[in-house]
């Protein structure tokens, strides 16, 4: 390996180009790739000419083990492109393969969507280090959009809470619950999750001795606690949400897996099949447009079903069908009461007009 740092950068770029069998890099494209990396690293002073590039190519050839070759394959007459004789070969041990680099690029592009959010300097540093370390940058075109609400209340705590979660730092959190009550939580942070445009923190509550979830938009303040961190030894967050829609996981005493059967209109059934409500979703009847979900009952599940409006009918379990029907009836009362009010007003106006005549 070269001892000069710029040469190391050049060799890294060339090594990836030679192992990438999805592209054909000629000498001009290789020079452009190398100089882009050098410019991003040290500015224009470190950029090279074609003569230096050809010297680097010859130097890499000398590093190759027996059985691996750097080929110059001709195309379009005089032009040729360069690649290793074996795909994904690398002269750099423990470096990323081309496929891994592509995955890293996608990750950087995703993370880049959070650039510019309040207190996200740490994320900017992480992204920049990834780009510099692996020579991978996100696409400058705006090709992908995420449902990130930049004006969401509490988003300013995101970086501090993630830092605390990573570094195992207990937190003192002032919190206003959904019903407006004030709470002071001492929380050992374990996991951060986004759902439906909102962020949630999961951790062990010091006083209640159980896992709590706190919505960022209800947090009033966050500060570090002096308590020793209590390690998560019970919950695997890779599977913690497997049996729910949303972020509410019932306690072990309340939890009961049930099968929910839903019938959809033919038009909406196609949508639900292509975009399942939950990973447990199964098709019971194609002809009748019936699916089943096996999970815990949560408020988020109800909200999801309500979002389908008149295109869905709850078939089972019986208690849920009855409760769902009651909520629909309550909704109808609101609309029909308004309709009756308007009808009465119209009739009263007609009566008054007749009396005036």
For each residue, the residues with C-beta under 8 A, 3 or more apart:
1: 8 11 91 92
2: 7 8 10 11 59
3: 7 8
4: 7 8
5: 8 9
6: 9 10 38 41 42 46
7: 2 3 4 10 11 56
8: 1 2 3 4 5 11 12
9: 5 6 12 13 34 37 38 41 135
10: 2 6 7 13 14 34 37 38 48 53 56
11: 1 2 7 8 14 15 56 59 60 91 92
12: 8 9 15 16 37 92 95 135
13: 9 10 16 17 33 34 37 135
14: 10 11 17 18 30 33 34 56 57 60
15: 11 12 18 19 60 90 91 92 95
16: 12 13 19 20 90 98 101 135
17: 13 14 20 23 25 29 30 33 82 83
18: 14 15 25 60 70 82 83 84 89
19: 15 16 83 84 87 88 89 90 97 98
20: 16 17 23 25 83 98
21: 83 87 98
22: 98
23: 17 20
24: 73 75 81 83
25: 17 18 20 29 30 33 81 82 83
26: 29 30 79 80 81 82
27: 30 31 50 53 54 80 82
28: 31 32
29: 17 25 26 32 33
30: 14 17 25 26 27 33 34 53 57 82
31: 27 28 34 35 48 50 53
32: 28 29 35 36
33: 13 14 17 25 29 30 36 37
34: 9 10 13 14 30 31 37 38 48 53 56
35: 31 32 38 39 47 48
36: 32 33 39 40
37: 9 10 12 13 33 34 40 41 135
38: 6 9 10 34 35 41 42 46 47 48
39: 35 36 42 43 44 46 47
40: 36 37 131 132 137
41: 6 9 37 38 46 132
42: 6 38 39 45 46
43: 39 46
44: 39 47
45: 42
46: 6 38 39 41 42 43
47: 35 38 39 44
48: 10 31 34 35 38 52 53
49: 52 53
50: 27 31 53 54
51: 54 55
52: 48 49 55 56
53: 10 27 30 31 34 48 49 50 56 57
54: 27 50 51 57 58
55: 51 52 58 59
56: 7 10 11 14 34 52 53 59 60
57: 14 30 53 54 60 61 70 82
58: 54 55 61 62
59: 2 11 55 56 62 63
60: 11 14 15 18 56 57 63 64 70 91
61: 57 58 64 70
62: 58 59
63: 59 60 91
64: 60 61 68 69 70 84 91
65: 68
66:
67: 85
68: 64 65 84 85 86 89
69: 64 84 85
70: 18 57 60 61 64 82 83 84 85
71: 82 83 84 85
72: 80 81 82
73: 24 80 81 82 83
74: 77 78 79 80
75: 24 79 80 81
76: 79
77: 74
78: 74
79: 26 74 75 76
80: 26 27 72 73 74 75
81: 24 25 26 72 73 75
82: 17 18 25 26 27 30 57 70 71 72 73
83: 17 18 19 20 21 24 25 70 71 73
84: 18 19 64 68 69 70 71 87 89
85: 67 68 69 70 71 89
86: 68 89
87: 19 21 84 98
88: 19 97 98 99
89: 18 19 68 84 85 86
90: 15 16 19 93 95 97
91: 1 11 15 60 63 64
92: 1 11 12 15 95
93: 90
94:
95: 12 15 90 92
96: 100 101 104 134
97: 19 88 90 100 101
98: 16 19 20 21 22 87 88 101 102
99: 88 102 103
100: 96 97 103 104
101: 16 96 97 98 104 105 134 136
102: 98 99 105 106
103: 99 100 106 107
104: 96 100 101 107 108 130 134 136
105: 101 102 108 109 136 137 138 139
106: 102 103 109 110
107: 103 104 110 111
108: 104 105 111 112 127 130 131 136 137 138
109: 105 106 112 113 138 139 144
110: 106 107 113 144 146
111: 107 108 114 115 123 126 127
112: 108 109 115 127 138
113: 109 110 144 145 146 148
114: 111 117 120 123 148
115: 111 112 120 123 124 127
116: 120 150
117: 114 120 123 148 150 155 158
118: 155 156
119: 156 157 158 159 160
120: 114 115 116 117 123 124 158 159
121: 124 125 159
122: 125 126 159 162 163
123: 111 114 115 117 120 126 127 159
124: 115 120 121 127 128
125: 121 122 128 129
126: 111 122 123 129 130
127: 108 111 112 115 123 124 130 131 138
128: 124 125 131 132
129: 125 126 132 133
130: 104 108 126 127 133 134 136
131: 40 108 127 128 134 135 136 137 138
132: 40 41 128 129 135
133: 129 130
134: 96 101 104 130 131
135: 9 12 13 16 37 131 132
136: 101 104 105 108 130 131
137: 40 105 108 131 140
138: 105 108 109 112 127 131
139: 105 109 143
140: 137
141:
142: 145
143: 139
144: 109 110 113
145: 113 142
146: 110 113
147: 197
148: 113 114 117 197
149: 152 155 197
150: 116 117 155
151: 155
152: 149 155 197 198 199 216 217
153: 216 217
154: 157 199 215 216 217 218 219
155: 117 118 149 150 151 152 158 199 216
156: 118 119
157: 119 154 160 161 216 219 222
158: 117 119 120 155 161 162 192 199 216
159: 119 120 121 122 123 162 163
160: 119 157 163 164 222
161: 157 158 164 165 171 189 192 201 216 222
162: 122 158 159 165 166 192
163: 122 159 160 166 167 169
164: 160 161 167 168 169 170 171 189 224
165: 161 162 168 189 190 191 192 201 203
166: 162 163
167: 163 164
168: 164 165 188 229 231
169: 163 164 189 224 225 229
170: 164 186 187 188 189 206 224 225 227 228 229 230
171: 161 164 185 186 187 189 203 222 223 224 225
172: 184 185 186 222 223 224 225
173: 184 185 186 187 214 219 221 222
174: 182 183 184 219 220 221 222
175: 182 183 184 185 214 218 219 220
176: 180 181 182 183 218 220
177: 180 181 183 218
178: 218
179:
180: 176 177
181: 176 177
182: 174 175 176
183: 174 175 176 177
184: 172 173 174 175
185: 171 172 173 175 205 206 207 212 214
186: 170 171 172 173 205 206 207 225 227
187: 170 171 173 201 203 204 205 206 212 214
188: 168 170 203 204 206 229 230 232
189: 161 164 165 169 170 171 192 201 202 203
190: 165 202 203 204 211 232 235 237
191: 165 201 202 203 237 240
192: 158 161 162 165 189 199 200 201 202
193: 199 200 202 241 247
194: 197 198 199 200
195: 198 200 246 247 300
196: 246 300
197: 147 148 149 152 194
198: 152 194 195 215 216 217
199: 152 154 155 158 192 193 194 215 216 217
200: 192 193 194 195 213 214 215 216 247
201: 161 165 187 189 191 192 213 214 216
202: 189 190 191 192 193 211 212 213 237 240
203: 165 171 187 188 189 190 191 211 212 214
204: 187 188 190 209 210 211 212 230 232
205: 185 186 187 208 209 210 211 212
206: 170 185 186 187 188 209 227 230
207: 185 186
208: 205 212
209: 204 205 206
210: 204 205 251
211: 190 202 203 204 205 235 249
212: 185 187 202 203 204 205 208
213: 200 201 202 247 248 249
214: 173 175 185 187 200 201 203 218 219
215: 154 198 199 200 218 219
216: 152 153 154 155 157 158 161 198 199 200 201 219
217: 152 153 154 198 199
218: 154 175 176 177 178 214 215
219: 154 157 173 174 175 214 215 216 222
220: 174 175 176
221: 173 174
222: 157 160 161 171 172 173 174 219
223: 171 172
224: 164 169 170 171 172
225: 169 170 171 172 186
226:
227: 170 186 206
228: 170
229: 168 169 170 188
230: 170 188 204 206
231: 168
232: 188 190 204 235
233:
234:
235: 190 211 232 240
236: 239 240
237: 190 191 202 240 241
238:
239: 236 242
240: 191 202 235 236 237 249
241: 193 237 244 247 249
242: 239 279
243: 249 255 257 280 294 295 296
244: 241 247 248 249 250 295 296 298 300 301
245: 277 278 295 298 300 301 304
246: 195 196 298 299 300 301 303 304
247: 193 195 200 213 241 244 300
248: 213 244 298 299 300
249: 211 213 240 241 243 244 255 296
250: 244 254 255 256 296 297 298
251: 210 254 255
252: 255
253:
254: 250 251
255: 243 249 250 251 252 296
256: 250 296 297
257: 243 294 295 296
258: 294 295 296 297 317 320
259: 292 293 294 316 317
260: 292 293 294 295 297 301 314 316 317 320
261: 284 290 291 292 314 315 316
262: 290 291 292 293 305 312 313 314 315
263: 288 289 290 312 313 315
264: 268 269 272 289 290 291 308 311 312 313
265: 268 269 289 310 311 312
266: 269 270 289
267: 270 271 311
268: 264 265 271 272 308 311 312
269: 264 265 266 272 273 289 291
270: 266 267 273 274
271: 267 268 274 275
272: 264 268 269 275 276 277 281 291 308
273: 269 270 276 283 291
274: 270 271
275: 271 272
276: 272 273 279 281
277: 245 272 281 291 293 304
278: 245 281 293 295
279: 242 276
280: 243 292 293 294 295
281: 272 276 277 278 291 292 293
282: 291 292
283: 273 286 290 291
284: 261 288 290 291 292
285: 288 289 290
286: 283 289
287:
288: 263 284 285
289: 263 264 265 266 269 285 286
290: 261 262 263 264 283 284 285 315
291: 261 262 264 269 272 273 277 281 282 283 284
292: 259 260 261 262 280 281 282 284
293: 259 260 262 277 278 280 281 301
294: 243 257 258 259 260 280
295: 243 244 245 257 258 260 278 280 298 301
296: 243 244 249 250 255 256 257 258 301
297: 250 256 258 260 301 302 320
298: 244 245 246 248 250 295 301 302
299: 246 248 302 303
300: 195 196 244 245 246 247 248 303 304
301: 244 245 246 260 293 295 296 297 298 304 305
302: 297 298 299 305 306 324 327
303: 246 299 300 306 307
304: 245 246 277 300 301 307
305: 262 301 302 308 312 314 324
306: 302 303 309 327
307: 303 304
308: 264 268 272 305 311 312
309: 306 312
310: 265
311: 264 265 267 268 308
312: 262 263 264 265 268 305 308 309
313: 262 263 264
314: 260 261 262 305 320 321 324 325
315: 261 262 263 290 321
316: 259 260 261 320 321
317: 258 259 260 320 321
318: 321 322
319: 322 323
320: 258 260 297 314 316 317 323 324
321: 314 315 316 317 318 324 325
322: 318 319 325 326
323: 319 320 326 327
324: 302 305 314 320 321 327 328
325: 314 321 322 328 329
326: 322 323 329 330
327: 302 306 323 324 330 331
328: 324 325 331 332
329: 325 326 332 333
330: 326 327 333 334
331: 327 328 334 335
332: 328 329 335 336
333: 329 330 336 337
334: 330 331 337 338
335: 331 332 338 339
336: 332 333 339 340
337: 333 334 340 341
338: 334 335 341 342
339: 335 336 342 343
340: 336 337 343 344
341: 337 338 344 345
342: 338 339 345 346
343: 339 340 346 347
344: 340 341 347 348
345: 341 342 348 349
346: 342 343 349 350
347: 343 344 350 351
348: 344 345 351 352
349: 345 346 352 353
350: 346 347 353 354
351: 347 348 354 355
352: 348 349 355 356
353: 349 350 356 357
354: 350 351 357
355: 351 352
356: 352 353
357: 353 354
